[in-house]
Amino acid sequence: MSGPASTERLRPARLAVPDVLRVGAFGLRTRPMRAFLSSLGIAIGISAMVAVVGISSSSRADLDAQLDALGTNLLTANNGSTMIGGTAVLPLAAESMVERIAPVEDVSATGRVADADVYRTDKIPAEETNGVVAYAVRTGLLATTSTTVAQGTWLNDATARYPAVVLGSLAAERLGIGAPGPDTQVLIGGTYFTVVGILEPSALAPELDTAALTGWQIARSELGFDGHATTLYTRAAEDQVTAVQAVLAATANPAAPNEVEVSQPSDALEAQQAADQALTGLLLGVGAVALLVGGVGVANTMVISVLERRAEIGLRRSLGATRGQIRTQFLTESLLLSSLGGLAGAAIGTAVTFGYAATQAWIAVVPMWSVLAGLAATVVIGGIAGLYPAVRASRLPPTEALAAP
């Protein structure tokens, strides 16, 4: 008499996560140099992408800080060209008329002084002007344009009546003047002017960098200045900039508004920011190519690893390892290999960003999304690169694998 036979199908043991990681890391531990070289390609690609995004973000943050400090509400009105191609002339009352625009908060002006070349001394040949231009200016110009003095002082109501001049940063450099002082003079239109100040570079009014700036009154009495402004600098209420921009030309020159060129200097800085973003896109493409090359390197390493470790695969299969476990082992190895490269690349890219930002006196900004996207990319690339070798390893028959040299 026999009882009912009970049979239970044997099931392969399941690998816990720590076991999967330990088995997957076996190939990396036994071949550290190969693992390092393979992950290096991934690291280069990720570091390039993180650094490019970080440096670009730091640059934009610095520019945004500049715009916040300088303001985006500055408008300029320049004398343009007449319909027959000549140089237009703004009315003498242009400044006072623009001041009457309700949202306008501040107005200042400069006037190009014709036929008043600037030289270091009277020994300089007439044709060697070095591109330095003489302007008559209002004393409120610096406040309106958010420009600062690097050395010396700015013109005031007293010095503006005397032969005193303030040089832009490039003008001082081109004239060979390192510091202002009572004994430092330049020749403007045949008259010597004492250099009382040197400006910092002007972000919103770069034309001032190559200028020799004199008072409005002395320019009229000594240099033959006609008193007509050539550029009006206007600060408008932040929420009314567009409205002021629309009426500025007609207000500055009611008889010929088409002869007035109106611009917003901060647009140039924002255009620079847009150009930086385009360059960032290009460099990100280069980083993506490097990342792709790194992925190919990982795939190549994993294929070679499968070929070299056929005996190991056969032994594991003969001891009961399933195809799924073999696939998991090699796929985990590929993911670990690429993840190590991704972590190293993210760290290197972040360090490069902080280092470069420090040299430029920027606030370092590394967007978290760029780091996370880079790490996610490494996981995807590691999975794709290891998929074929993992499947190939799992399909090796145990007898054939054991017989491999």
BELFENVEN-V420210 format. One record per residue. N is the residue number from 0. PSI is psi in degrees with one decimal (999 if undefined). D_FIRST is the distance of its C-alpha to the first C-alpha in Angstrom with 1 decimal. Layout:
N | PSI | D_FIRST
N | PSI | D_FIRST
//
This chain:
0 | 124.8 | 0.0
1 | 137.3 | 3.7
2 | 168.1 | 6.7
3 | 128.4 | 9.8
4 | 130.5 | 11.8
5 | 121.0 | 15.2
6 | 142.0 | 18.1
7 | 125.2 | 21.7
8 | 130.1 | 24.6
9 | 134.5 | 27.0
10 | 140.9 | 30.5
11 | 146.2 | 33.7
12 | 144.1 | 35.4
13 | 140.1 | 38.3
14 | 128.2 | 41.8
15 | 162.5 | 43.8
16 | -45.9 | 47.4
17 | -36.2 | 48.8
18 | -40.2 | 46.5
19 | -43.9 | 47.7
20 | -39.8 | 51.3
21 | -44.2 | 50.8
22 | -40.9 | 49.2
23 | -30.9 | 51.8
24 | -6.1 | 54.6
25 | -46.2 | 53.5
26 | -32.1 | 55.5
27 | -37.6 | 58.6
28 | -34.7 | 58.5
29 | -20.4 | 58.2
30 | 66.5 | 61.0
31 | -39.1 | 63.4
32 | -42.2 | 66.5
33 | -40.6 | 64.9
34 | -40.9 | 63.5
35 | -47.3 | 67.0
36 | -35.5 | 68.7
37 | -42.9 | 66.2
38 | -16.0 | 66.5
39 | -38.9 | 70.2
40 | -42.8 | 70.7
41 | -44.0 | 68.8
42 | -41.6 | 70.9
43 | -45.5 | 74.1
44 | -46.4 | 73.3
45 | -41.5 | 72.2
46 | -38.6 | 75.1
47 | -43.8 | 77.6
48 | -44.7 | 76.3
49 | -41.5 | 76.2
50 | -42.2 | 79.7
51 | -47.5 | 81.2
52 | -41.5 | 80.0
53 | -46.2 | 80.9
54 | -41.7 | 84.4
55 | -42.5 | 85.1
56 | -38.5 | 84.0
57 | -40.4 | 86.1
58 | -44.0 | 89.1
59 | -38.0 | 88.7
60 | -39.2 | 88.4
61 | -41.4 | 91.6
62 | -40.4 | 93.3
63 | -38.8 | 92.2
64 | -40.0 | 93.6
65 | -45.3 | 96.8
66 | -37.9 | 97.1
67 | -38.9 | 96.4
68 | -40.8 | 99.2
69 | -29.5 | 101.6
70 | 144.5 | 100.9
71 | 13.2 | 100.3
72 | 17.8 | 103.2
73 | 128.7 | 105.9
74 | 145.2 | 107.7
75 | 143.7 | 110.4
76 | 116.5 | 113.2
77 | 149.4 | 115.0
78 | 121.5 | 118.1
79 | -137.4 | 116.9
80 | 150.1 | 118.9
81 | 172.5 | 121.4
82 | -20.5 | 121.1
83 | 9.5 | 123.5
84 | 1.9 | 121.5
85 | 176.7 | 123.5
86 | 125.3 | 122.3
87 | 160.5 | 122.2
88 | 127.1 | 123.9
89 | 145.5 | 122.5
90 | 154.4 | 125.0
91 | -27.1 | 126.6
92 | 12.3 | 125.2
93 | -43.8 | 121.6
94 | -49.1 | 120.4
95 | -33.6 | 121.9
96 | -41.1 | 120.7
97 | -34.6 | 117.1
98 | -22.6 | 117.4
99 | -11.3 | 118.0
100 | 123.0 | 114.5
101 | -48.4 | 112.9
102 | -3.1 | 109.5
103 | 128.2 | 111.2
104 | -27.2 | 111.0
105 | 143.5 | 112.9
106 | 136.2 | 115.0
107 | 172.5 | 116.4
108 | 157.3 | 118.0
109 | 152.1 | 119.0
110 | 123.2 | 121.8
111 | 127.9 | 122.0
112 | 107.4 | 125.4
113 | 147.7 | 126.7
114 | 33.3 | 128.7
115 | 78.1 | 127.8
116 | 155.4 | 126.0
117 | 128.7 | 124.6
118 | 158.8 | 125.4
119 | -43.7 | 125.2
120 | 175.3 | 128.9
121 | 2.0 | 131.8
122 | -7.4 | 131.2
123 | 134.8 | 128.1
124 | 144.4 | 128.7
125 | -32.8 | 128.7
126 | -11.8 | 125.8
127 | 72.6 | 123.4
128 | -13.7 | 122.3
129 | 19.2 | 118.7
130 | 16.4 | 117.6
131 | 130.0 | 118.7
132 | 139.9 | 119.9
133 | 133.0 | 122.3
134 | 142.4 | 121.5
135 | 137.8 | 123.3
136 | 155.2 | 120.9
137 | 150.9 | 120.7
138 | -17.5 | 120.0
139 | 9.5 | 116.9
140 | -45.0 | 115.2
141 | -42.0 | 112.8
142 | -39.0 | 111.4
143 | -39.7 | 111.0
144 | 2.3 | 109.2
145 | 42.9 | 107.2
146 | 147.1 | 108.8
147 | 160.3 | 109.5
148 | 130.0 | 112.1
149 | -44.7 | 111.0
150 | 147.1 | 114.3
151 | -147.5 | 117.6
152 | 166.5 | 118.3
153 | 164.0 | 118.3
154 | 142.0 | 121.5
155 | -177.5 | 122.9
156 | -26.7 | 125.8
157 | -54.7 | 128.2
158 | -22.6 | 127.1
159 | -16.2 | 126.5
160 | -4.8 | 130.3
161 | 165.6 | 130.9
162 | 72.8 | 129.9
163 | 146.4 | 126.5
164 | 144.5 | 123.4
165 | 132.0 | 119.6
166 | 142.2 | 117.6
167 | 164.7 | 114.2
168 | -45.4 | 111.7
169 | -34.7 | 112.0
170 | -44.2 | 115.8
171 | -40.6 | 116.3
172 | -44.0 | 114.2
173 | -29.9 | 116.1
174 | -3.9 | 119.5
175 | 31.8 | 118.5
176 | 118.7 | 118.8
177 | -23.4 | 116.4
178 | 146.7 | 117.8
179 | 166.1 | 120.4
180 | 164.8 | 123.6
181 | -21.5 | 127.3
182 | 3.7 | 128.1
183 | 116.8 | 125.5
184 | 155.7 | 126.9
185 | 156.8 | 126.2
186 | 118.7 | 128.6
187 | 116.0 | 128.0
188 | 32.9 | 130.5
189 | -1.7 | 133.2
190 | 135.5 | 132.8
191 | 132.0 | 131.1
192 | 139.3 | 128.5
193 | 130.8 | 127.0
194 | 113.7 | 123.2
195 | -9.9 | 122.1
196 | 158.4 | 118.4
197 | 134.0 | 115.4
198 | 156.4 | 112.5
199 | 157.8 | 108.7
200 | 138.1 | 107.1
201 | 118.8 | 107.0
202 | -40.1 | 103.7
203 | -17.3 | 105.0
204 | 68.4 | 108.5
205 | -17.8 | 108.1
206 | -21.4 | 111.6
207 | -19.0 | 112.9
208 | -30.3 | 111.5
209 | 24.9 | 114.2
210 | 152.0 | 117.0
211 | 114.9 | 120.1
212 | 121.4 | 120.5
213 | 165.7 | 123.9
214 | 152.8 | 125.2
215 | -43.0 | 126.2
216 | -45.2 | 129.8
217 | -30.5 | 130.5
218 | -35.5 | 129.0
219 | -38.1 | 131.5
220 | -31.6 | 134.5
221 | -27.3 | 133.9
222 | 3.9 | 131.6
223 | 23.1 | 132.8
224 | 134.8 | 129.6
225 | -4.5 | 130.2
226 | -4.1 | 128.1
227 | 125.6 | 125.5
228 | 144.1 | 121.9
229 | -19.9 | 119.7
230 | 129.4 | 116.4
231 | 129.7 | 115.5
232 | 122.3 | 112.6
233 | 127.5 | 111.2
234 | 125.9 | 108.7
235 | 162.4 | 107.3
236 | 140.6 | 105.1
237 | -39.4 | 101.4
238 | 4.6 | 100.6
239 | 15.1 | 103.7
240 | -45.5 | 103.7
241 | -40.5 | 103.0
242 | -43.2 | 105.7
243 | -40.2 | 108.3
244 | -35.1 | 107.4
245 | -29.7 | 108.1
246 | -0.7 | 111.7
247 | -44.1 | 112.6
248 | -46.8 | 114.3
249 | -30.1 | 116.4
250 | -41.1 | 117.4
251 | -35.1 | 118.4
252 | 80.2 | 120.5
253 | -31.3 | 121.1
254 | -28.6 | 123.4
255 | 70.6 | 121.0
256 | -23.9 | 117.4
257 | -12.8 | 116.2
258 | 9.9 | 117.9
259 | 130.4 | 115.7
260 | 118.0 | 112.3
261 | 134.5 | 109.9
262 | 164.2 | 106.8
263 | 105.6 | 104.2
264 | -32.6 | 103.9
265 | -20.1 | 100.4
266 | -35.2 | 99.3
267 | -39.5 | 100.0
268 | -38.2 | 97.7
269 | -33.1 | 95.0
270 | -37.6 | 95.5
271 | -38.9 | 95.0
272 | -40.8 | 91.7
273 | -39.2 | 90.6
274 | -38.6 | 91.5
275 | -36.6 | 89.5
276 | -38.5 | 86.5
277 | -42.0 | 86.9
278 | -36.6 | 87.0
279 | -42.4 | 83.9
280 | -40.8 | 82.1
281 | -46.0 | 83.2
282 | -32.3 | 82.1
283 | -35.3 | 78.7
284 | -41.5 | 78.3
285 | -42.6 | 79.1
286 | -37.4 | 76.5
287 | -38.1 | 73.9
288 | -43.7 | 74.6
289 | -37.9 | 74.2
290 | -39.5 | 70.9
291 | -43.5 | 69.8
292 | -40.9 | 70.8
293 | -39.4 | 68.8
294 | -40.1 | 65.7
295 | -38.9 | 66.1
296 | -41.2 | 66.4
297 | -44.4 | 63.1
298 | -43.3 | 61.4
299 | -42.6 | 62.8
300 | -41.5 | 61.7
301 | -37.9 | 58.1
302 | -46.8 | 58.0
303 | -38.4 | 59.3
304 | -40.6 | 56.8
305 | -43.6 | 53.9
306 | -40.3 | 55.3
307 | -23.3 | 55.9
308 | 29.3 | 52.5
309 | -37.2 | 50.2
310 | -41.6 | 48.7
311 | -42.4 | 47.9
312 | -43.6 | 46.4
313 | -40.2 | 44.2
314 | -43.5 | 43.1
315 | -39.6 | 42.2
316 | -40.2 | 40.3
317 | -24.2 | 38.4
318 | 1.7 | 37.4
319 | -0.6 | 36.0
320 | 136.2 | 39.0
321 | 167.7 | 38.9
322 | -38.5 | 41.8
323 | -38.3 | 42.6
324 | -36.8 | 43.0
325 | -43.5 | 45.2
326 | -44.9 | 47.3
327 | -39.7 | 47.5
328 | -50.6 | 48.7
329 | -30.9 | 51.5
330 | -39.3 | 52.5
331 | -40.8 | 52.8
332 | -42.6 | 54.8
333 | -41.2 | 57.2
334 | -41.0 | 57.5
335 | -40.9 | 58.3
336 | -47.1 | 60.8
337 | -34.5 | 62.7
338 | -39.1 | 62.4
339 | -43.3 | 64.0
340 | -39.1 | 66.8
341 | -43.3 | 67.2
342 | -43.8 | 67.5
343 | -41.4 | 70.0
344 | -41.3 | 71.9
345 | -40.8 | 72.1
346 | -42.5 | 73.4
347 | -44.8 | 76.0
348 | -39.8 | 77.1
349 | -42.5 | 77.6
350 | -40.9 | 79.5
351 | -42.1 | 81.7
352 | -47.8 | 82.5
353 | -39.0 | 83.5
354 | -45.0 | 85.6
355 | -40.2 | 87.4
356 | -35.9 | 88.0
357 | -37.6 | 89.5
358 | -26.1 | 92.0
359 | 2.8 | 93.0
360 | 38.3 | 93.3
361 | 162.5 | 90.7
362 | 119.9 | 88.0
363 | 129.8 | 84.8
364 | 118.7 | 82.3
365 | 101.7 | 78.9
366 | 133.0 | 77.1
367 | -32.7 | 73.5
368 | -31.8 | 72.4
369 | -38.3 | 73.6
370 | -46.7 | 71.5
371 | -39.1 | 68.4
372 | -38.7 | 69.0
373 | -43.8 | 69.4
374 | -38.0 | 66.1
375 | -38.3 | 64.3
376 | -37.7 | 65.8
377 | -37.5 | 64.4
378 | -44.0 | 60.9
379 | -46.6 | 61.2
380 | -41.3 | 62.7
381 | -40.4 | 60.2
382 | -44.5 | 57.3
383 | -43.8 | 59.0
384 | -31.8 | 59.9
385 | -7.9 | 56.4
386 | -52.0 | 54.4
387 | -49.0 | 54.9
388 | -36.3 | 54.3
389 | -44.4 | 51.2
390 | -41.6 | 49.7
391 | -42.5 | 50.8
392 | -39.7 | 49.2
393 | -21.8 | 45.8
394 | -2.7 | 45.8
395 | 124.1 | 46.3
396 | 139.4 | 43.3
397 | -41.1 | 42.1
398 | -41.5 | 42.7
399 | -39.1 | 46.2
400 | -39.6 | 47.0
401 | -30.6 | 45.9
402 | -7.6 | 48.0
403 | 143.6 | 51.0
404 | 999 | 53.9
//
